[in-house]
Structures are given as C-alpha cells and as structure tokens.
C-alpha cells in the first residue's frame, strides 16, 4: 500500500487551504480571488513609460513618482483582497 499525500488540501477543520511544498494554486481563465465582501480587486494599470531618462535609475522624476504610486495601489489591492497582510 502506498502513501498518498495531496500537496493542496483543506486544513483540519476546513477553514484554511494549505499548499504544501511543491503544490500550487492555478487560477484558470474566468477564475478569481475574492475578498470577504465577494468582490474582486480592480485591475491595476501600470504607469506608461516614455523614452525620457533623466535620473540615475533611467526614469524621470514624474515616471518614478508614477511607479511608486502604482506599487502602493497594487499593495493596497492585494491587502484588500486578503492576499497579503
């Protein structure tokens, strides 16, 4: 008799989904992560890039500010969806 162990399974009590080492959750087309309210986070549109490169990092200050704003919005959306704390 062989041992069988699922890498993705509900925890004892069923209130948490456990993903063991080597396991994965794949969201197929049409699938969603939903927050407690049952709503999906809005799509985040990354800032537009232009050819201007004035800082040592290769971005204008306006572009850098837009990137920081986008990262903060992405972080807020992930927190609102319960994906990060």
Secondary structure as a PSIPRED ss2 file (coil, helix, strand):
# PSIPRED VFORMAT (PSIPRED V4.0)

   1 X C   1.000  0.000  0.000
   2 X C   1.000  0.000  0.000
   3 X C   1.000  0.000  0.000
   4 X C   1.000  0.000  0.000
   5 X C   1.000  0.000  0.000
   6 X C   1.000  0.000  0.000
   7 X C   1.000  0.000  0.000
   8 X E   0.000  0.000  1.000
   9 X E   0.000  0.000  1.000
  10 X E   0.000  0.000  1.000
  11 X C   1.000  0.000  0.000
  12 X C   1.000  0.000  0.000
  13 X C   1.000  0.000  0.000
  14 X C   1.000  0.000  0.000
  15 X C   1.000  0.000  0.000
  16 X C   1.000  0.000  0.000
  17 X E   0.000  0.000  1.000
  18 X E   0.000  0.000  1.000
  19 X E   0.000  0.000  1.000
  20 X C   1.000  0.000  0.000
  21 X C   1.000  0.000  0.000
  22 X C   1.000  0.000  0.000
  23 X C   1.000  0.000  0.000
  24 X C   1.000  0.000  0.000
  25 X C   1.000  0.000  0.000
  26 X C   1.000  0.000  0.000
  27 X C   1.000  0.000  0.000
  28 X C   1.000  0.000  0.000
  29 X C   1.000  0.000  0.000
  30 X C   1.000  0.000  0.000
  31 X C   1.000  0.000  0.000
  32 X C   1.000  0.000  0.000
  33 X C   1.000  0.000  0.000
  34 X C   1.000  0.000  0.000
  35 X C   1.000  0.000  0.000
  36 X C   1.000  0.000  0.000
  37 X C   1.000  0.000  0.000
  38 X C   1.000  0.000  0.000
  39 X C   1.000  0.000  0.000
  40 X C   1.000  0.000  0.000
  41 X C   1.000  0.000  0.000
  42 X C   1.000  0.000  0.000
  43 X C   1.000  0.000  0.000
  44 X C   1.000  0.000  0.000
  45 X C   1.000  0.000  0.000
  46 X C   1.000  0.000  0.000
  47 X C   1.000  0.000  0.000
  48 X C   1.000  0.000  0.000
  49 X C   1.000  0.000  0.000
  50 X C   1.000  0.000  0.000
  51 X C   1.000  0.000  0.000
  52 X C   1.000  0.000  0.000
  53 X C   1.000  0.000  0.000
  54 X C   1.000  0.000  0.000
  55 X C   1.000  0.000  0.000
  56 X C   1.000  0.000  0.000
  57 X C   1.000  0.000  0.000
  58 X C   1.000  0.000  0.000
  59 X C   1.000  0.000  0.000
  60 X C   1.000  0.000  0.000
  61 X H   0.000  1.000  0.000
  62 X H   0.000  1.000  0.000
  63 X H   0.000  1.000  0.000
  64 X H   0.000  1.000  0.000
  65 X H   0.000  1.000  0.000
  66 X H   0.000  1.000  0.000
  67 X H   0.000  1.000  0.000
  68 X H   0.000  1.000  0.000
  69 X H   0.000  1.000  0.000
  70 X H   0.000  1.000  0.000
  71 X H   0.000  1.000  0.000
  72 X H   0.000  1.000  0.000
  73 X H   0.000  1.000  0.000
  74 X H   0.000  1.000  0.000
  75 X H   0.000  1.000  0.000
  76 X H   0.000  1.000  0.000
  77 X H   0.000  1.000  0.000
  78 X H   0.000  1.000  0.000
  79 X H   0.000  1.000  0.000
  80 X H   0.000  1.000  0.000
  81 X C   1.000  0.000  0.000
  82 X C   1.000  0.000  0.000
  83 X C   1.000  0.000  0.000
  84 X C   1.000  0.000  0.000
  85 X C   1.000  0.000  0.000
